[in-house]
Amino acid sequence: MLYSLIRPALFTLDAERAHGVAIKALKAMPNGRPVPAGGPLQTQLAGITFPNPVGMAAGFDKDAEVADALLGLHFGHVEVGSITPRPQPGNPKPRLFRLEEDRAVINRMGFNNGGAEAAAVRIASRGERPGVIGINIGANKDSEDRIADYAAMTRIMAPYASYLTVNISSPNTPGLRALQDAGALTDLLDAVFEARGASHTPVFLKVAPDLQPADIDAIVKIASSSKLAALIVSNTTISRPPLRSEHAGETGGLSGAPLRDLALQTLRDFRAASGGNVPLIGVGGIATAQDAWQRIRAGASLVQLYSAITYRGPGIAKDICKGLEKLLQRDGFASIAEAVGTE
């Protein structure tokens, strides 16, 4: 209710400035208590206990500044980043656009972040505080060897992460999505797992929704034969369904409500291609408990959101979790794991 009152004022600011205000507000607030383990929504993935399946996707907390504040907002996990080895400013502004009529966002941020060293210090300072923190890693735009960047990020971040996400699906770093090609992906993952060493931190791979069936088959084959713990399906899309906003023509990755159907279908395609043998995390256009439940029934062990918090406010994770508890009971499932892939 409070957010509905202040949202009009936030929306008078350009989208990136409003996001900065949100980060500052979260930093200033006392952290709430993370969701305790053991509730009806608790689930397991990659040896990690998630108190609920609803996570904050990468992109909101790029520099790992407010992870604990987000955990206090009832998120079952928070994925920070994308973080690159060296600081980089990202693409020229403006680069973040609200599409209010479509309940969507277009961004072409370009992995703007303060670099690995600063983020590692910040994450390490959490000490033994509870909570599942994933770290989304990327490569610098001007890197001469992007695979080496991912290997370096793995070495730096693995000791601090509940899990690592290899992000090769952002559309805003030229050439990055080419690493989803089978040959390049195999070389990349070999380097990542070698760099991980003995830490055994689970590694996830985040993929794009703009893939052809042959691409999906190739990625599933690599995931099945590698040490990948899960696939995150999916990142933003470069496609453009019909949109009403004045910003519809902006370049960049589209997220929010218009991505929902495409992301859901891509998840179903990965589920079908893998026969359920590769754990999946559903992202893209999730804004309600029903959206999350549909993604779980389609094969997702966990879900993540980001754009929807812009429109629904900081209570969104708690609202979705309450709804998921009711949907579990309604459909006769004892746990989230029991419901995965049952559509």
C-alpha positions, 0 to 999 in steps of 0.5 A: 500500500505504501509503495502504491503511494510513492510509486508515482513520485518515483516514476517521475524520475528516469528509470536509472535514477529511480533504481539508484534511489531504491538501492539507497533506500534499501541501504539505509533501512535496517535489514529484515530477518531472512526467511527461515528454513523449514517452511512449506516452500523450502526446496533443495537444488544443487545441494543448497537449501532454499527457504522458498523458491522465489529469488531476486534475479541478477541486474537489480543489485549489480554491485552486491550492495543490498543482498541482505536487505533483499533477503529481508524482503522475503526473497529465498535467494538473491543473485547479485551482479553481473560482475566483471573482472575490472570496473566498467561504466557500461553503455552510454545513458539513457540505457534503462527505460520503463514501458509503463503501459506494457509493465515492461522494461528495456535495458542496454546497461552493458554490465556496468559495475564496480568490478570484482575486487570491490564486490568481493570485499563487500560480499566477504564482509557479510561474514556468517550471516545466513542467506543464499547469495548467488553471484552472476559473473560476466566478461569485460566489454573490451576483454581480449579473452572473455573465457579468461575473464570468466575463469578469473571471476570464478577464482575470485568469487567461488569462495564467497558464493552460494552458487555462481551463474555464468552469464553469456546471454546478455544482449548488451555486450557485443558478441557475448551471446556467441559463447552459447555456441556449442564449441565456445560453450564447451571451452568456456565451461571447461575453463570455469570448472578448472578455475573453480578448483576444489571449492565445489561451488555449484555453477549455473548457466544463464541462457537467452530466450532467443534460441533455436531448437538446435541451440537448445538441444546443444546446450542441454547436451553440454549441460548433461555431460558437464558439471553444470548444476542448473540452467537459468531460463531465461535472460531478456529478449531482443525480440519485440512482441507488440508494445504500446509504450513510447519507448518500444523502439529502444534497443536492448533487452526486453523484460517484464510482462511481454517476456512471460510467454516466450520465457515460459515456452523456452523453459518448456522447450528446455524441459522437453529437450532434457527429459527433466534431467537438467535442473531449471530455474525460471525467469522472465515476466514473473509477477504473480504467484500464478506466474511462478506456479505455472513456471514450477509446473512447467519444470522450474525448481526455482523462479526469479524476478526483477522487473515486476518489483518496479511495478508491484513494489518490495512486498512482491516476494512475500505476496508470491510466497503466500500465493504459492502456499495456497496453490500447493494446498489447492493442487494437493502437493506436499512440496515445491519439488513434488510439483516441478514439471507436473503440468 
